[in-house]
Amino acid sequence: MLGVLSARAQMAQFQALYIYNFAKNIGWPSADGTKDLVITVIGDNALASELGKLAASKAIGSRKVVVKESATTGGIQKSDIICLGESKSSQISSLINAQEGNHNLIVSCKSGLCAQGAGISFLNESGKLKYEISNRNISKRGLQVSQKLLQLGTEVD
């Protein structure tokens, strides 16, 4: 049991680092540059905890990082990044619809959800954390993706 918990904790640490780097490599609307960068995590306490630790010591440029948690996709306030935990992946369609017209990056902790509208989906290949990325889905939300981010992931448009 302890091995499973430590593996999950380690995966959450890696995902948090990836998300932090995603935030640094996305072109956010210029009006957002003076506001806090808000990350909302849905249904993944371990990931929210790890992101909170990063937020306490790191900023994205001049933007302070604020981490929020939600149990569901409904009622999410303004968020720059929304992370959908694997246990909540069945709610991807309602999340995409609820966030229509908002400038945010939707990150899924389950592979394959770029096909359903996520901008980035984590995947586990032979025990290594990787990600697939949809430039089209991210661009639809008024964001720009750096070439570096596209090259490091698997593009799925």
Solvent accessible surface area in square Angstrom, and as a share of the most:
residue,aa,sasa,rsa
1,M,179,0.80
2,L,142,0.70
3,G,52,0.50
4,V,104,0.60
5,L,100,0.50
6,S,62,0.40
7,A,59,0.45
8,R,84,0.31
9,A,47,0.36
10,Q,95,0.42
11,M,43,0.19
12,A,0,0.00
13,Q,86,0.38
14,F,92,0.38
15,Q,9,0.04
16,A,1,0.01
17,L,80,0.40
18,Y,67,0.25
19,I,0,0.00
20,Y,31,0.12
21,N,64,0.33
22,F,2,0.01
23,A,1,0.01
24,K,105,0.45
25,N,29,0.15
26,I,11,0.06
27,G,30,0.29
28,W,41,0.14
29,P,34,0.22
30,S,111,0.72
31,A,74,0.58
32,D,11,0.06
33,G,34,0.32
34,T,132,0.77
35,K,107,0.45
36,D,64,0.33
37,L,0,0.00
38,V,20,0.12
39,I,4,0.02
40,T,5,0.03
41,V,2,0.01
42,I,0,0.00
43,G,29,0.27
44,D,18,0.09
45,N,116,0.59
46,A,36,0.28
47,L,0,0.00
48,A,5,0.04
49,S,59,0.38
50,E,23,0.10
51,L,4,0.02
52,G,30,0.29
53,K,126,0.54
54,L,26,0.13
55,A,20,0.16
56,A,93,0.72
57,S,91,0.59
58,K,90,0.38
59,A,46,0.36
60,I,14,0.07
61,G,74,0.71
62,S,108,0.70
63,R,14,0.05
64,K,128,0.54
65,V,10,0.06
66,V,40,0.23
67,V,37,0.21
68,K,85,0.36
69,E,108,0.49
70,S,29,0.18
71,A,72,0.56
72,T,72,0.42
73,T,10,0.06
74,G,51,0.49
75,G,71,0.68
76,I,27,0.14
77,Q,132,0.59
78,K,107,0.45
79,S,2,0.02
80,D,4,0.02
81,I,0,0.00
82,I,0,0.00
83,C,0,0.00
84,L,0,0.00
85,G,0,0.00
86,E,107,0.48
87,S,93,0.60
88,K,52,0.22
89,S,14,0.09
90,S,107,0.69
91,Q,50,0.22
92,I,3,0.02
93,S,62,0.40
94,S,55,0.36
95,L,0,0.00
96,I,28,0.14
97,N,107,0.55
98,A,61,0.47
99,Q,9,0.04
100,E,131,0.59
101,G,68,0.66
102,N,61,0.31
103,H,85,0.38
104,N,1,0.01
105,L,1,0.00
106,I,1,0.01
107,V,0,0.00
108,S,0,0.00
109,C,12,0.07
110,K,89,0.38
111,S,57,0.37
112,G,39,0.37
113,L,11,0.05
114,C,5,0.03
115,A,98,0.76
116,Q,96,0.42
117,G,18,0.17
118,A,0,0.00
119,G,3,0.03
120,I,0,0.00
121,S,0,0.00
122,F,3,0.01
123,L,27,0.14
124,N,89,0.46
125,E,81,0.36
126,S,120,0.78
127,G,64,0.62
128,K,134,0.57
129,L,21,0.11
130,K,86,0.36
131,Y,9,0.03
132,E,21,0.10
133,I,0,0.00
134,S,1,0.00
135,N,46,0.24
136,R,128,0.47
137,N,11,0.06
138,I,2,0.01
139,S,60,0.39
140,K,146,0.62
141,R,27,0.10
142,G,39,0.38
143,L,3,0.02
144,Q,135,0.60
145,V,22,0.13
146,S,37,0.24
147,Q,118,0.52
148,K,118,0.50
149,L,6,0.03
150,L,17,0.08
151,Q,134,0.60
152,L,125,0.62
153,G,16,0.16
154,T,76,0.44
155,E,89,0.40
156,V,58,0.33
157,D,91,0.47
